[in-house]
């Protein structure tokens, strides 16, 4: 059986499986459960539709009920868990669902507890990226007012700002002028390994190399437009090395900045692309939000027909019917555990 037939057979085998979608109650501020970002109903609905499109069975359950029933062994049969318990201030709590899944021997999507506590902890992920030969911005002294501060455990660009902050634990690093970029990475069932989607550039409307993707612009989704950029093969390899080191086997996203100090050269940087020597690691998001019109979706829609991942989409559509990014990611993730 060749790779294409193996992939088709894998798609057929996931039909009828039960997928638990585990989410956090909106407004839950209990100890260890306070979130800065609540999974809204439209995001949960997209994953529910994905389960349906794959001819699987959904189980919608909140985190507290999931943990309680798992401990008391009163959960119904579950084949996979889709973990939407993201964004807690407490990184240990963020690993609660995948840790329980490990105890139950049930695959957790998108990642396990090890990936969360190493990938989401920015200080640690920066050290790992650097050890693999990926450039990271240098650490600055608090007295240097030219840097950028990023809280250790927060995502969604919360708390990111220029200048040092003394009252919160975080990274204070050299600010890299230029473009902010993000690279989605997903499991490719044909290649049976992690594969890179098109890299997305946050191109500032102001054409200012000092612009960065902060909390205000992310919330309002203003101040930038999307385009794609090429990464050189050596950088792609480093990205895959990082993903494998962090035990990520479904999907994730790597954020970085391409250095360019002169606004006149910004457009030429788009042609040059992301090189190992001009690209600086910011963070890896092991639980990226999949939401309409965000960078992950934009990248997915920019896949070209000559790529193996596009072939995966075509084959999945042939077996499953019409698909979108959620059902594609869910199918690839489920197959990655087989």
URJOMO-V214083 format. One record per backbone hydrogen bond with DSSP energy under -1.0 kcal/mol. CO is the residue of the C=O (numbers start at 1). NH is the residue of the N-H. Records with the same first field share a line. If there is no record, write none. Layout:
CO=NH, NH
This chain:
2=6
3=7
4=8
5=9
6=10
7=11
8=12
9=13
10=14
14=17
17=57
18=79, 80
19=59
20=82
21=61
22=84
23=63
25=28
30=33
34=89
40=44
41=45
42=46
43=47
44=48
45=49
46=50
47=51
48=52
49=53
50=54
51=56
52=55
55=16
57=19
59=21
61=23
62=66
63=67
64=68
65=69
66=70
67=71
68=72
69=74
80=20
81=109
82=22
84=86
87=36
90=94
93=96
95=99
96=100
97=101
98=102
99=103
100=104
101=106
107=81
109=83
112=116
113=117
114=118
115=119
116=120
120=122
121=125
122=126
123=127
124=128
125=129
126=130
127=131
128=132
129=134
130=133
135=281
138=174
141=144
147=163
148=173
149=161
150=171
152=122
155=158
157=160
161=149
169=152
171=150
172=140
173=148
177=260
179=258
180=202
181=256
182=200
183=254
184=197
185=252
186=195
188=192, 193
193=188
195=186
199=229
200=182
201=203, 227
203=225
204=207
208=211
209=178
212=214
214=218
215=219
216=220
217=221, 222
223=205
225=203
227=201
230=274
232=236
233=237
234=238
235=239
236=240
237=241
238=242
239=243
240=244
241=245
242=246
243=248
244=247
250=187
252=185
253=285
254=183
255=282, 283
256=181
257=280
258=179
262=265
265=269
266=270
268=272
269=273
274=232
275=279
278=259
280=257
283=255
285=253
291=294
294=298
295=299
296=300
297=301
299=302
300=303
304=307
307=311
308=312
309=313
310=314
311=315
312=316
313=317
314=318
315=319
316=320
317=321
324=328
325=329
326=330
327=331
328=332
329=333
330=334
331=335
332=336
335=338
